[in-house]
Amino acid sequence: SSGINAEYGDCEKVDDTLAQDNTSSGDGEIGSHSPRISDEVTAKPTLQSVTAMWRRFSEERDWLREHTPRNLTLDLFGEVGEVIEVVLEGRGDELLGEELSDCLASSVRLAEVCGINLTAAINHYFPQ
C-alpha cells in the first residue's frame, strides 16, 4: 500500500491495539447504526472524544479488524455519496446532518487507524 506520510501521521503505522484478532459480528459500516452518547461526548465534543466514542462503538461490534485504511476509505466514499444524494434531492437538513455525521465518523476512524493526528493536521492549515 502507498501509505500517507505527513508530519502528523503515517498510514503505514497502524496501532496494534486496533488490529486485534476479533471476529466480525456486523457489516462493519460505520454509519449503519447510531452510537449511544457516552460520557466522553459533551456539549462541546473534541476530536479526541469523538474518536474515542467511535473506537468504542467499533470495538463493541468487533469491527476493528475490518477497519483497514482501504475499507474505511471506501466507507467514507459511500458516505460522501449519500451527502451528495441528500443535497441534490433536497431531502432536508436533518438527514443531511445525519449523513455529514457519518462522514465525520468515517473520517475520524480512518485517521485513527492511519495514525493521523487530526488536530495537528487541522492546525497545519490554520496555524495560530
C-alpha positions in Angstrom: 0.0 0.0 0.0 1.1 3.5 -0.6 0.6 5.0 2.9 0.0 8.6 3.9 3.1 10.3 5.1 3.0 13.7 6.7 4.3 15.5 9.7 1.2 14.5 11.7 0.9 10.8 10.9 1.8 7.7 8.8 -0.9 5.4 7.4 1.6 2.5 7.3 1.9 2.6 11.1 -1.4 1.0 12.3 -1.7 0.9 16.0 -1.5 -2.8 17.1 -4.4 -2.3 19.5 -6.7 -1.6 16.6 -5.7 -4.7 14.7 -6.8 -7.1 17.4 -7.8 -10.7 16.5 -11.6 -10.1 16.5 -14.3 -11.8 14.5 -16.9 -9.7 12.8 -20.4 -9.6 14.2 -21.7 -6.9 11.8 -21.2 -5.4 8.4 -18.5 -3.0 9.6 -20.1 0.0 8.0 -19.5 2.9 10.4 -22.6 4.9 9.6 -25.0 1.9 9.8 -26.0 2.4 13.4 -26.2 5.3 15.8 -23.9 5.1 18.8 -25.2 5.7 22.2 -24.0 9.0 23.6 -21.2 8.5 26.0 -19.8 10.5 28.9 -16.9 11.5 26.7 -19.1 13.5 24.3 -20.2 16.7 25.9 -22.0 19.8 24.7 -18.6 20.7 23.2 -17.1 17.5 21.9 -13.5 17.4 20.9 -11.9 15.4 18.0 -10.4 13.2 20.7 -13.7 12.5 22.4 -15.5 11.7 19.0 -12.6 9.5 18.0 -12.8 7.6 21.4 -16.6 7.2 21.0 -16.3 5.7 17.5 -13.5 3.4 18.6 -15.6 2.1 21.4 -18.6 1.8 19.2 -16.5 -0.2 16.7 -15.0 -2.4 19.5 -18.5 -3.3 20.8 -19.3 -4.7 17.4 -16.0 -6.4 16.8 -15.3 -4.2 13.7 -11.8 -3.2 14.4 -10.3 -6.0 12.3 -12.3 -4.9 9.3 -11.3 -1.2 9.8 -8.4 -1.1 7.4 -7.4 2.1 5.6 -8.9 0.7 2.4 -12.2 -0.3 3.9 -12.6 2.9 5.8 -11.8 4.9 2.6 -14.4 3.0 0.7 -16.9 3.7 3.5 -16.1 7.4 3.5 -16.6 7.5 -0.3 -20.0 5.9 0.2 -21.0 8.3 2.9 -20.0 11.3 0.8 -22.2 9.9 -2.0 -25.1 9.8 0.4 -24.4 13.5 1.3 -24.4 14.4 -2.4 -27.7 12.5 -2.9 -29.4 14.3 0.1 -28.2 17.7 -1.2 -29.2 17.2 -4.8 -32.6 15.8 -3.9 -33.2 18.5 -1.3 -34.2 15.9 1.3 -33.8 18.1 4.4 -31.3 19.4 6.9 -31.9 16.7 9.5 -31.0 13.9 7.0 -28.0 16.0 5.8 -26.8 16.3 9.4 -27.0 12.5 9.8 -25.1 11.9 6.6 -22.4 14.5 7.5 -22.1 12.9 10.9 -21.5 9.6 9.1 -18.7 11.3 7.1 -17.2 12.6 10.3 -17.3 9.1 11.8 -15.6 7.6 8.8 -13.0 10.3 8.8 -12.1 10.0 12.5 -11.9 6.2 12.3 -9.7 6.4 9.1 -7.4 9.0 10.8 -7.1 6.9 13.9 -6.3 3.7 12.0 -3.7 5.5 9.9 -2.1 7.2 13.0 -3.1 10.7 11.8 -3.5 13.3 14.5 -6.4 15.3 13.1 -5.8 18.2 15.5 -2.3 18.6 14.2 -3.5 18.2 10.6 -6.1 21.0 11.1 -3.5 23.2 12.9 -1.2 22.7 9.9 -3.7 24.6 7.7 -4.8 27.1 10.3 -1.7 28.0 12.3 -2.2 30.3 15.2 
